[in-house]
Amino acid sequence: MSGQDSSPEKRSWKKPTNTRQRTSFASLDRFRQPGQSALDAVRRASEEKCLLDPKELYISLLKATPEERKEALLLQYEVAKEKKSHFWIQEMRKNAACDFPVDWVDDNMPALNGQRMRQHRTKSSSRSASSLDNLEQPHDFRLDSNPNLPVHRSDAADLLQEDPKPKKSSMKSSSSSQSKEKKKVTLVEPEQRSKEVESRRQHRRTQEQKSSTSKQRSSREESRHTHTQERKRDTSTSKHKRDTEQRSRSPRRRSSERRRSVSESEDTLTVSIPSSKVQKDLTCPLECGSHDKKLRRHVVEHHLPIMFKRINVNLDVPAQVEALKWLLSKAFEAGTTLQGAVDWINTSRPISPDYGLNPIHHGMCTTACRILGVDLPEVFTLHPINSPAVLLFWRCLLAILTRCNSQDIRDFRWFGFSEPIMAVEVVQEALSESESEPGDLIVVDECDNVDSDHSEHYDEPLTSSGLPNVFDSHFHLDRTSKVIWPDNPNGHTVEELISVSKHGSSRPSVPVNVVGGVVVYSEPQNYPAADFQLDGPWKVAAGVHPKHYQKFSTAKRLALNGLLEHPKVAALGEIGLDRTIPPGEWRAQELVFENVLRMSKPELPLVLHLRGPSGDTYGSDVTGRCQAIMRRVCRREQKIHVHCFTGLSQVVNDWLSDFPNTFFGVTAAVRRFDEEQKSGLRAIPRNRLLLETDAPYFPVGNVPYSTPAYLGDTAAFVAVYLNIGPCDLMQLTLRNAMTLYGS
């Protein structure tokens, strides 16, 4: 540790002022396994969306190579940016500036408020002496006569430390002295050098003899005059005026920086070379009129689909690959392969050679190679592109977008998992598990009943228009209204939500007739009035979302009690446990959950929200804790609706063993299920399955939100994994919803 803390003045770990925010950071030892490096632990923590303690993280990376340190910092920075942790980013930016150039820190780890770090008062850390050594040696005719003449070379940044404005002097000799200091040497042609060498030397000797008698006197006069001027300025000029003078001199400073000045002395030739910095072209090539100084931020937020907003998240890579294939079909001719797109970029070179791949994209490209079935190179390169997986890099996507028309660019921005012109297109992996042949498309344009041992035929499965009847078991009217009508979110009805989707620019791929659903009010501050009116076949569930447990006051408890007596309220929920909050708040959340459970009745369904901490995909631990609390409070015959189920088959068996009247709601999140979760979905009995959109979440179309009108698209995705027809599934879940919530 002594070697790591050898420069305390450079690494002064500032104690945070917000101690509560400090306690939410995870320890690196929690993710480090025996024999693994700190970088491996950081990768594991970043995949689980855990933010590590900045001090502990940076100390553990001191022995790593600079590239490994950069990768670890960027991985954690993406997590901090997603969680909007200003404190973590501020601390880590200061620590990173100790070892990396300030420009690199500002470009790769920008502050959330856009503030840039101050440059050092000395030479910039991004500029080194080796960069001056690589510059071309300027030639002067005096070097021909005296090759041993020492040459002093300096960067123009050093000139900025000096006042470019010359000091005024009324003495004639002082002016001549200053003119001599500012004297420039004119570089002449080789044939004139021999004649001018002697003439210049003779001229220099003459000038020195004339000025030798007045040098000391002029120096004393100049010093006295300068001292008088400084005193007069300090007494008569305020600080604001001095700042104004400095700003007024800045144009001269910049002009002096652009000049090449050559000064001479008796034994040394000094050449000042202007510093240069590559000006990056930040103009968006799609000609959208953006003025954002960060091109990557602009492209990701305004031109790429939502699945590209996160970096190195393996769950997003399948969706990214599908989006890439769609984009290639629009940008190139029919039949163009991934390799053809790679060849086009390598040939036309639309990406500047100044840019390269960031090591943080290695995990994304590796996963993409497995999905695409291509060889995995040792190192992914951008110049030239050596793998089709590199096409997922944002600069490659931007280059391909330049070949598209404006409509295709807009469609790609809202790219979803379903095409507007067809009903449902299922990825190859899902098709391989169904009865369809690989490579086929499941298109649901009609509602033909598919024979199945598990399917049931009900009376009136279709409406007069031929659309299947569906029941959305869980959606949020208040939250969806805020997304669609942010300026006026109050007073909207469920019929308006459905109408917006059916008649909008992105219509559902599988049209349905929504004959019922459960409107969920889970935020205490948004409870409807006790005598609210709700027309239509809609039912209401009222509860307290576990993330809003702190807002559940005594007054809100009384309000919830009153709502449960309303004839339209058919369920208590959503309630439950959510472990994404800090662990110190878990116990308080459990107390509120247990308190609300005591308001339940066996005939009134409970809508449960269960989510584990970051990294717990299946939520097995939080489910076990919930079951333990419910066994202590609720009866065995209690009706339960497990909302947005993503668990394992064992979790299904545990619920049905303790509470046989448990139903499981499934959303469009099934698109990202792994094999274990797919097995859990198949373990749900057919008479215990429900469909839900959880609107406005889990969008399936080319719009950033969902509504109950998209329940048919959700059914098509779920039907693939259950080996059942989509219409059969919609009829089945309609009957189950009527059983749980009543007709």
N, C-alpha and C positions, 0 to 999 in steps of 0.2 A: 504493500500500500504506500510505502514511502516513495517508491518510484512513480506511482500514479499521481501523487499529490505534490510533486516536486515544484510546481509553480502555483502557489496559492493565490498570488496576486492576479494570475490569469484565469484561474478557475475558482472564482469565489462563488460558492453555492449560496444564492440568496434565499433566505427563508420565505416561504409564501405567506402572504397576508391572509389568504383564505384557507384556513386549516381544514374546513369541511371538504373543499375541493381536493386537497392533498390526500385525504384519507380514501378517496375513491379510486386511487391508482393501485394497480395490481403489482405484486412483486415478481421479479424475473425468475426467482427460484421456483415459483409455482409451475412454470412451464418448461424448466430445464430438466432434462433427464440425464442420468449418469452417462458420461462419455460424449455428450453433445456440446456444441459451441453455443455461445451467447446468441449468434445469428439464428441458429435453429430455433431457439426459444422465442426469439422475437417474431420469427415467421409464424410459429404456432399461436402466439398471443394475438398477432394481427389477424389471422384467419378467424379467431374466435372473438374479434372486435373488443379486445381488452387493451386498455391503455396502461402502459407501464410507467413506474415512477421515473421522472426525467433524470434525477440525480443518479439513482441506481443503474439506470439504463446506460447513461453515458460513461460511467466508471467501468462498467462491464465491457464496453466496446473499445477501451483504450488500447488493448492489445490486438485488436482486429486490424485488418488491412484497411486502407482508405476506402476501397470499393465496397468491402463488407460493411463498413461503418455507414457509408452513404445509403446502401440498400436498407439497413435496419432503420435509419432515421426516416427514410421516405415511407417505409411500411407503417411505422408508428404515426407519422404525420398524417397519412390518409385517415387513420382511425381518429386522431384528434380533430381533424377537420370535419369528419362526419358527426362527431359528438360536440363540435363547436367549443372545444376546450381552449379558451384564450390563454389561460395560465400555462398549460403544457406547451403550447406553441411558442409563447413568449420566452419561457425558460430554455427550451431546446434550441431556439434560434440563437440565443446568447451563447450557449455552450458550443453549438456547431460553428459559430464564427471564430472560435478559438483555433480551430484546425482547418477550416475551409474558407475560401474567399467569400467576402461579403456578397459579391454578385451572385455566387452560386447559391448562397442561403436565401437571398431574396427571390431568385428565379424558381427554385425548387421547393422552398419551404416558406412561401409568402405569409405574412401576417393576415389575419382575417379582416383587419381594418384597412389593409392595403399600405400600411406604413412601411417604409424601407429603412434599413439600418444605416447609421451614419458611417461614412468612410473614416479610416484612421487619419490622424493628423499628419502622420509621416506618409511614406509611400504606400500606395494601395497594396493590400495583401495579395491581390490577384496579379500584381506585376512583380516580377523578380529580376534579379540581375542577369540571369541567364537569357532572358528575353532580349536584353540589350546586346549581349554578346553575339546573338544570331543575326543582328542587323548588318546591312552591308557597310563595309568600311569606307567612309568618305575620303576622297583623295585630295591632297593639297600639294601645290608645286614645291613647297618647302621640304616635303618629304623626299623629293628627288635628290636635293643637295645634302640633306642630313637625314638619312633613314633612321637614325637612333633618336630622333626628336620624339619625346614622349607625347602621346595623344590621350587627352582626358575626355571621356564621353559621359554624358549625363542625359537623363530623361527630362523631357519638358515639364513633367509633373513637379520636378524640383523648383522650376522657375516660378511655379504658382505660390511658393512659400515667400517669395520676395515681392515687395510692392512694385508693380509694373510702372507706377507713376514716378518719374524722376524727381528728385528733390530740386526745388528752385534755389537759385543762387544769383545774387546781383553782381558777383565778382566775375570779371572777364576770364580770369585764369581758371576759375571753377568750371565755367562753361566749356572751356577748351579741354579740361580734364575729363568732364563727363562725356564729351564728344569722342574723346579718345577711348573711353571704356566701352562706348556703344559702337565703336568702329567695327565695320564688317570687312571681312576678307573676300575679295572677288576671286573666284576660281577661274583660271585662264587656260587657254589651250596649250598643249604640250610644246608647240613650236615657239611660243613666246616666253616660256619659263626661264630660259637661260638669261635673257636680257633683263627681265624684271626682277630677278633675284637680287642682283647687286643694287639696282635703283631703289628698291624697297628698303633694303638694309641701310643704305645711306640716308634715306629720308627719315627712317626711324631714329638713327643716331642724332640727326639734326634736331628733330623735335624733342628728344630727351634733353639735349643740352639747353635748349631755350626754356624749357619748363622746369629744369632742376632747381633754379633759384626761387621759383614761386610755389613749388609744391607744398612745402610745409606751411607757408603763410595762408595759402588758399584752403588747406585742410583745416587750419584753426578757425578761419573765418566761416567756413561752411558748417563746422561743428557748432560754433556759437549761434549762427543763424538758425540752424535746425532746432536747437534747444529752445530758442525764443519762440519759434513758430509753434512747437509742441505745447509749450505752456499756455500760449495765447489760445490755441484751439481747445485745450482741456477746460479752460475757465469760461469760454464763451459759447461752446457748442455742447448741446445736450447729447445724451446717448442715442436718442432717436435720430438726430441729425447725423451723427457719425455712422449709424447703420445705413442711412440714406446715401452717404458718400461712398460707402463700401459697395453698395448695390450699383451706384452710378459708375464705379470703376470696373465692374465685372465684365462689360463688353470689351474693354481694353485688355483685360486679362485673357479673355478667350482669343482675341486677335493675336496677342503675343504668343499664345500657346500654338497657334497655327503657323507662326513664322518659324523658319529655320535660321537661327542666329549663330554666327561664328565669331568668337572673340579670340584675341591673340595675346600672348605675353612673350616674355623673352625666351622662355624655355619650353612652353607648353602650348599646344594647339587644342582649344576647347570647341567641340561641336555639339550643339543642343539639337536633338532630334525630336520633333513633335510626337507626343503620345497619340496612339490611334486605338479606337475601340470599334469593334464590328457592330454596326447598327443593324439590328434584326428587323426584317420586314414584318410588321405586325398587322398588316392589312389583310383582312379576310379574303381569300381568293374567290369566294362565292359571291362577292359583290353585294353583300347584305347591308352595307353602310355602317358596320360596327366601328366604334372608336375604342374598344376595349384594348388596354395595353397588354393584356395576357391573352395570346392567341389560343392557347390550349383551353383556358377557362371558357372563352367565348365559344369555341367549337363544341366542347362537351356539353355546355348548357343550352345551346341554341340550334345545333345541327345534328347531334347524335342521339340515338334512342336512350332511354333511361338505363338500360342494362350496361351501358358503357361509362356510367358515372363513377362506378367503383372500380378500383384497380386490384388485380390479383385476388379476386374472389371467385373461386372455382365454380360456385353455384351459378354465376352469371355467364360462364363461358359457353354452354350449349345455346343459350339465347343469343349470344353474340355471334356465334357461327351461323345461326339461322338468319340473323339480320344481314350478315356479310353476303350470304348466298343471294338473298333478295336484292341487295344493292348491285351485285354483279350482273344479275339478270336485267336490271334497268340501265346500267351504264355500258354494257358491252353487247355485242351481237349474240343471238341465240346460239347455244352450244359452246360458249366460251367457258373454259375451265378455270379453276383457281390458279393453276400454273400459267395460264394465259394472262391473267391479271398481273401475276408476278413478273412475267416477261415484259409486259407493257411498262410497268414502273421502272424496271431495270434499264429499259431502252430509252424511254422518254425522259427519265430522271426529273420528275416534278418536285422531288424533295431535295433541298440543298444539302450538299455533303458536309456542311457544318453541324448537322444534327445527327444524333445517333440514338440507339435504343437505350432506355434506362434499365438497369438491372432489375428494377422492381417488376418489369413485365415478363420476367423469365417464367414465373409460375403460370401465368395466363397462357403464354405460348406453348408451354409443355402440355397443359391440359388440352389445348386446341389440337395439338398434333395427335393425341390419342383419339379425339373425336373424329377428326378428319381422316385418320388412318394413314398418315404420312410419316416418313422417317423423322426421327428426332436428332437434330444436329447437336454437335458439342456446344456450340455457341451460336445464338441467334444474332444475325447481322442485318443492318438496314442498307448498307452500300457494299455489295449488292444484297438484295433480299434473298436469303438462302432457304426459306421455308414459307409455305402458304400461310402458316400460323401468324407470321409477322404482319399479314394484311389486317389483323385486328388492331394494330397500332393506330392511334388516332390520326397521325400524319398520313398514313396510307389511306385510311378512310376518307380523309379530306381530299386527297388527290383523286380518288375515284369519284367523289361527289362532283368534282369539276366537270366530269363528262356527262352529268345528268341535267335534265331540264329543271325548271323551278318547281314544278308540281311533284316530281320524284324526290326532290330535296325535302319538300315539306312532308311528303308521305314517309320518308325515311326517319324524320324527326319523331314521328308518332308511331313508329313501327311496333306492332304487337306480335302476338303469336298466331294470329289468324289473318288471312287475306280478306279484304273487303269483297272480292269478286267470287269467292268460294266459301263454302260453309265452314269446314274445319280442315286444316292440314296438320297432321300429327307427325312428330319427328320419328326418324327411322327406329330409334330404340324402342319407342312405345309400340310401333306396329309389329315389331318382332315378337312381342308377347301376346298379341291378339291372334284371332283366327285369320286375319287378312294376310295376304302374301306381302313380303317385304317389297317396298317401293310403291305400293298402292296408296291411294289417297282415300280417306274416309270422307265422303261428301254427303252431307245430310241436307238435301234439298226437299225431301219428302219424308213423311213419318211412316215408313213401312215397318211393321212389327217383325222383329227378328225372333225366330224360334229359339227358345232357351229353356232349360230345365228350371231355371229360377224365375223366369218372367211370369207375370200374371196379367190377365186382361180384365180391364175394368169397364164399367159402363161409362159412356160418354168420354172417351179418352181425348177426343178432338173437338174443337169448336166448329161452328158452321163454316169458318174460313179455312179449315184444314190445319190450324196451328195447334200444337199440343198445349194442354193446360199444365201450369207449373205453380209451385208454391215456394217463395223465397223465405226460408226459415230464419234469416238473420240479415238485416241491413239497417243503416243509420240514415234517417231522413234529415236530421239536423246537420250532420257532418257533410253529407253529399250536397245539400243546398249551399253550404258555405263554399264548396269547390266550384259548383256550376254558376252560382249567383253570388260572388263575393261581396258585391256592393249592397245587395238586398237579400240576405239569406233567410229571412223570416217569412212565415205565412205560405210557404209552398206545400203542395200536396204530392202524394206518391204518384198520382196520375201524371203530374207535370214531369216528374223524373223519367217516367217511362216514355212519355211523348218526346222528350228531348232526344232520347236514344233512338227511337224508332224513326224519327224524321230528321235527324241530324246528318252531318257529313259522314260519320262512321256508324253505320247501322249494324245491328247484331248479325253475325253470320248464320245463326240458327234462330230464326224468328219464333217466338213463343207467345202464348196468351197467359199473362200473369193473373191468376184468379185469387191469389191471396198471399199473405206474407206477414212477417213479424217486424214491426218498427221498434228499434231498440233505442231507449234513452238511458245512457249509462253515465252521463256527466251530471252531477247534482245541480250545477248552475244552469243546466238547460232543461230541467224538469218541466213538463207542461203543467198547466193549471189543473187543480183537482177536478174541475168540471169541464175538461176539454172536450171538444167535439171532433170526431174522426169518422168521416163518411167512407163508405166502401167496405170491401171484405177484409180490411186490414186489422190486425191485432197488434197489441203493444206489450213490450217487455220493459219494465222499469227496474233499475238497479244502480249500482255504483261500480264503475270500472276500477280495478285494483290500483291503477296508477293515479286515480283521483281520490284515494281513500282519505287524504288529509282534508278534503273539502266536505266530507260527510259529517256535518255538525249535527247537534241535537235538533235544530230546526229542519234540516234536510231529512233527518230520520222520520220526523213527524210527517213531512211532506210525502215521503215514500210510503209510509203507512196509509196515508189517505189515497194515494194513487192505486195501491193494491186492491182497494175496494171498488175501483171503477170497473164497470162492466166490460170495457174494451181491453183492460189489462189482463193478459192471459199467461204471464210468466214473470218471475222475479230474476232479473239479470240485465246486463251481464255482470256477474260477480266472480270472484276467484282470487288467484294469486299470480303475481307477475314479478319474476326475479330479476328483471332488467334494471330495477332501481337499486340504489346502494344497499349492501347487506345490512347496514345498521338500521334500515327502515323495515326489514322483513317482519320483525316481530309485531310492530305496530300495524302493519298491513294484515297480518293474520288475525289480530284482535278485532279489527273492523270486519273482516270476512266472517269470523265466527259470530259476531254480533248481528250481522245481516242474516246469517243462516237461521237464527232463532226466530226470524219473521216468516220463515217458509212454512208451507203446508204440503202434505203428500200429494194432493191433487193439483197443486200449483207448480208447474215445471220450473226447475232451476236452470238458468243459462250460465254455463261456467266458462270463464276465460282463464286458461292455464298456459303460462309461458315460462320456460326455464331461463337461467342466466345465459349470458353469451357463451356459445360453444355447446350448449345442451340442445341439440337439434330436436330430439324426441320428447323432451320435457318429462322424462320418467321420474326424476326426483321430485319435482314440484307436484306431479300428479300423485305420487305416493303420500306427500305431506297433506295434500287436499283430501285425499281419501281418509287419512287418519283423523282429520278434524271432522269430516262429515259423518264418519262412523260414530263419533262421540255426540253429535248434535242431531242428525237427521235419522229418520226411520228408513228401514230397508226398502219399503215400497215407494219411496220418494221418486217422483218423475224428474229426470235429469236430461239436459241437452248439453253435451260437450261440444262447445262451439269451436270451429276451425281445427278439427282434429288432425294432428300430424304425428301421432305416436306409433308404437310398435304393437304387434299382435298380442304380446303379453299384457300390455296396458288395456286392450279391449277385454281380454278375459278377466282381468282384475276388476274392472268396472262392472261387468255383468255378474260377476260372482258376489260382489258386495251390494250392488243396486241393480236388480234385474230390469228395472224400467228405465234403463239408460239408452239414449239415442245419441248418434254421432253425426255432427254436421261437417260436410266436406266442401271446401272452396276450390277456386282455380289454382290454389297453391300446389295442387297435385302435379302440376307441370314440372316441379322441381323435386319431387319425391325421389329418394334413393330406393334401393332394393328392399331395405328393411321397412321403410315406410309404405312401400307398395304392398308388402306382405301384411302390414297392419291394416291397410285399407280393405284387402280381401278378407280379413278375419272378421269384419263387421257383418253381423247377420243382415240379410236383405230387408228384413222388417224393422231394422233399427237404423236405417241410413236416411240422412236428410241432405238436401242441397241448399247451399246458401251463397250469396254473392259477397256478403260483408261489405256492401257498397258504403263508401266510395273506394274501398281498397280492392286489390287484385284485379286491375283492368285487363281485359282480354281483347279489346279492340284497338283501334288506332287513336284512342283518346286517353288522357291520363287519369281517367276515373271509370268506375263501373256503376251500373244501376241494376235494378231487378230485371230489366229487359234483356240483360246479358246472361241470364240463368241458363238459357239453352246452350250457349257456348261452354259454360262450366260443365253442364251435363255431358257434352260431347267429349271433353277431356277425361272426365271420370269414367265414362263408359268404356273407354279403351282399356283401362287397367282392370275393369271388372268383367270383361268379356261378355258384354251385354249391349243391346241396341240402345242408342240414346233416347229414343222415344219410350222404350220400356222402362228405362231408368227414371225418366221424368214422371211417368205414371206411377211407378213404385214409390218414389219419394213423396209424391202428392198424397197418396194414401197414408203414408207414415206420418206426414205432417198433420193431416186431419185427425189421426189417432192421438197424437201428442197434444195438439193445441185445440182440438175440437173443430167441428164443421162451421 
